[in-house]
Amino acid sequence: MLIVNIPKEINRFCPKCKKHVVQKISIYKAGKRRGTAAGERRHALRKKGYGGQKFPKLAKPAKTTKKVTQVFTCPECKKKTMKEGIRIRKFELLAK
């Protein structure tokens, strides 16, 4: 799959309202990484000193695509649900 066009709004079941409603679709974006997180500190400690990188840096990435996760927002209760990521080169949201 190369390009997928999906409408910005879709009629979908809301598990909180327990009915079908027209929901908005957006793309999930990971939040900003915190340097104070336990895993981030642990990684920095292992990289510190002689020996350098904890694991080898990849010269060439194996994958040519990224997984895109869709986020559905219910307009009534503002509940957000996610759909499992699909591997796509280009993902477009179309206005209808």
Backbone bond lengths (Angstrom), bond angles and torsions (degrees), N, CA, C in turn:
res aa  C-N    CA-C-N  psi(-1)  N-CA   C-N-CA  omega(-1)  CA-C   N-CA-C  phi
1 M - - - 1.460 - - 1.518 110.25 -
2 L 1.313 115.37 132.66 1.449 118.97 -179.55 1.521 112.15 -106.69
3 I 1.359 115.96 -59.58 1.455 119.59 -177.17 1.526 109.51 -123.04
4 V 1.322 117.10 135.60 1.460 121.94 176.98 1.521 108.77 -126.33
5 N 1.330 115.89 125.60 1.457 121.86 176.72 1.522 108.95 -104.98
6 I 1.319 116.78 124.08 1.461 122.50 -178.71 1.521 108.50 -128.19
7 P 1.347 118.27 139.12 1.463 119.50 178.71 1.528 111.83 -67.26
8 K 1.359 116.71 153.56 1.468 121.07 -178.30 1.521 111.86 -69.88
9 E 1.340 117.41 -25.37 1.465 121.90 178.95 1.519 109.14 -128.27
10 I 1.343 115.53 142.79 1.459 120.89 -178.71 1.535 109.06 -145.60
11 N 1.337 115.90 145.25 1.461 120.90 177.97 1.526 107.94 -79.93
12 R 1.325 116.35 119.09 1.461 121.29 -172.46 1.528 110.72 -145.67
13 F 1.329 116.76 155.78 1.462 121.59 179.70 1.520 110.51 -78.27
14 C 1.345 116.41 130.82 1.463 121.69 176.30 1.527 108.21 -99.08
15 P 1.339 118.64 120.27 1.468 120.67 -178.14 1.532 113.58 -68.19
16 K 1.344 117.83 -21.82 1.465 120.82 -179.68 1.531 111.27 -83.66
17 C 1.349 116.02 -46.41 1.474 120.83 178.72 1.528 111.64 -76.82
18 K 1.333 116.41 -21.21 1.460 125.09 -176.91 1.535 112.20 60.02
19 K 1.338 115.64 41.34 1.463 120.96 175.51 1.522 109.90 -155.74
20 H 1.337 115.81 167.09 1.459 120.89 178.57 1.521 110.12 -83.64
21 V 1.331 116.48 130.74 1.465 122.56 177.68 1.529 108.79 -139.88
22 V 1.341 116.40 157.52 1.462 120.63 176.90 1.525 107.25 -78.09
23 Q 1.329 116.54 114.93 1.459 121.61 -175.59 1.520 111.52 -108.27
24 K 1.347 115.74 148.62 1.461 122.09 177.81 1.525 108.82 -82.74
25 I 1.321 116.19 143.56 1.467 121.16 177.78 1.521 108.98 -111.56
26 S 1.333 115.87 134.45 1.461 121.36 173.48 1.526 107.90 -137.45
27 I 1.310 116.46 169.81 1.461 121.20 -179.52 1.520 109.19 -101.71
28 Y 1.333 116.47 132.76 1.457 121.82 -179.43 1.520 110.55 -68.38
29 K 1.314 115.48 134.94 1.453 120.97 177.45 1.533 107.47 -127.51
30 A 1.315 116.59 129.48 1.461 121.14 -179.14 1.523 110.26 -65.71
31 G 1.316 116.56 143.89 1.463 121.76 -179.65 1.518 111.90 -74.92
32 K 1.328 114.97 174.94 1.457 121.37 -179.21 1.534 109.69 -69.73
33 R 1.320 116.38 135.88 1.467 120.39 179.98 1.522 110.46 -74.24
34 R 1.339 115.96 139.53 1.463 120.25 179.60 1.521 109.45 -100.75
35 G 1.305 115.70 128.56 1.461 121.13 179.11 1.517 112.77 -70.58
36 T 1.347 116.11 -17.23 1.469 120.60 -178.07 1.528 112.24 -89.12
37 A 1.339 118.42 -4.55 1.462 122.04 179.71 1.528 109.54 -65.79
38 A 1.340 116.77 147.26 1.462 122.16 -175.48 1.529 112.41 -56.94
39 G 1.317 117.53 -45.88 1.459 121.59 -179.21 1.517 112.57 -65.07
40 E 1.327 115.86 -36.38 1.471 121.61 179.81 1.540 109.87 -67.47
41 R 1.329 116.24 -40.72 1.481 121.19 178.96 1.525 110.48 -67.60
42 R 1.338 116.29 -42.07 1.464 122.02 -179.99 1.529 110.30 -62.26
43 H 1.327 115.71 -43.49 1.464 120.91 179.85 1.532 110.33 -62.77
44 A 1.331 116.77 -42.57 1.472 121.96 179.71 1.525 110.95 -63.42
45 L 1.347 116.49 -39.14 1.469 121.13 179.24 1.520 111.34 -64.16
46 R 1.328 116.26 -42.73 1.463 120.58 -178.29 1.520 111.97 -70.21
47 K 1.330 116.51 -27.26 1.467 120.90 178.84 1.520 112.13 -80.93
48 K 1.338 116.24 -22.02 1.463 123.01 -174.40 1.537 112.08 -65.61
49 G 1.314 116.06 150.83 1.468 121.35 175.39 1.518 112.65 81.09
50 Y 1.325 116.76 -161.37 1.457 121.42 -179.78 1.519 109.27 -75.00
51 G 1.327 115.65 152.75 1.472 119.45 -179.04 1.513 110.54 105.73
52 G 1.320 116.03 -28.58 1.465 121.02 173.32 1.510 115.91 65.24
53 Q 1.341 115.44 -127.05 1.470 122.15 -172.02 1.523 111.82 -60.44
54 K 1.346 115.30 137.69 1.456 122.20 -178.68 1.530 110.71 -67.70
55 F 1.323 115.87 -36.80 1.461 121.52 178.30 1.527 107.32 -137.94
56 P 1.333 118.81 154.31 1.461 119.70 -175.72 1.520 113.10 -63.75
57 K 1.336 116.13 139.49 1.462 120.59 176.58 1.519 107.72 -76.28
58 L 1.333 116.43 134.84 1.459 120.58 -178.94 1.519 110.37 -72.75
59 A 1.322 116.00 129.03 1.463 121.26 178.78 1.523 109.48 -72.99
60 K 1.346 115.49 -41.36 1.463 121.00 -179.72 1.521 108.74 -134.74
61 P 1.332 118.51 123.25 1.463 119.19 179.03 1.529 111.41 -66.00
62 A 1.318 116.50 141.71 1.458 121.78 -176.27 1.529 111.94 -74.66
63 K 1.310 116.89 -35.16 1.468 120.85 -176.08 1.529 111.23 -96.39
64 T 1.332 115.67 144.22 1.465 120.94 178.47 1.525 110.98 -102.27
65 T 1.333 116.73 -9.23 1.466 121.21 -179.38 1.516 110.76 -127.07
66 K 1.333 116.14 164.44 1.466 121.75 176.68 1.524 108.12 -116.43
67 K 1.322 116.58 156.51 1.461 120.35 176.57 1.522 108.64 -85.22
68 V 1.332 116.37 131.83 1.460 122.25 -179.45 1.521 108.37 -107.66
69 T 1.339 116.91 122.95 1.453 122.63 178.72 1.517 109.33 -102.58
70 Q 1.341 115.80 128.41 1.464 121.09 -180.00 1.517 109.64 -92.14
71 V 1.345 115.95 139.60 1.460 122.06 177.55 1.520 107.69 -114.88
72 F 1.334 116.52 123.05 1.459 122.27 179.30 1.521 109.00 -103.24
73 T 1.339 118.01 129.72 1.459 122.49 -179.52 1.525 110.20 -115.87
74 C 1.332 116.84 124.09 1.461 122.20 177.88 1.530 108.55 -78.75
75 P 1.352 118.70 128.92 1.464 120.50 -178.56 1.527 113.57 -71.53
76 E 1.338 117.47 -23.43 1.467 121.37 -176.78 1.526 113.14 -81.98
77 C 1.336 116.11 -52.00 1.473 119.13 -175.92 1.528 112.68 -106.99
78 K 1.333 118.04 -2.03 1.475 124.61 -179.68 1.535 113.29 62.13
79 K 1.336 116.80 18.74 1.463 122.04 178.22 1.522 108.98 -72.79
80 K 1.329 116.68 134.25 1.458 121.47 179.62 1.519 109.61 -108.02
81 T 1.318 116.22 130.75 1.456 121.53 176.02 1.517 108.19 -124.47
82 M 1.328 116.31 150.32 1.455 120.85 -177.79 1.514 110.76 -116.16
83 K 1.322 115.08 150.25 1.454 121.99 176.51 1.522 106.81 -109.78
84 E 1.325 116.29 142.92 1.465 121.30 -178.52 1.523 110.53 -53.99
85 G 1.319 115.97 139.60 1.464 122.04 -176.07 1.513 113.77 -62.55
86 I 1.341 115.14 141.42 1.457 120.94 176.01 1.517 108.43 -115.03
87 R 1.329 115.79 139.46 1.455 121.20 -176.78 1.525 109.49 -81.58
88 I 1.340 114.69 114.27 1.456 121.03 -173.48 1.509 110.24 -142.82
89 R 1.327 116.50 146.45 1.451 120.49 176.71 1.530 110.31 -79.65
90 K 1.354 116.30 -43.92 1.456 120.24 -179.64 1.524 109.82 -138.01
91 F 1.323 116.66 131.94 1.459 123.81 -176.45 1.517 108.47 -123.56
92 E 1.339 117.29 122.49 1.468 121.08 -178.03 1.513 111.26 -122.33
93 L 1.338 115.87 137.49 1.456 121.68 174.01 1.530 107.30 -102.39
94 L 1.330 115.81 122.90 1.463 121.70 -177.88 1.518 111.35 -100.55
95 A 1.323 117.32 136.22 1.465 122.25 175.80 1.523 108.49 -83.77
96 K 1.321 115.83 135.69 1.480 119.15 179.01 1.495 111.26 -116.84
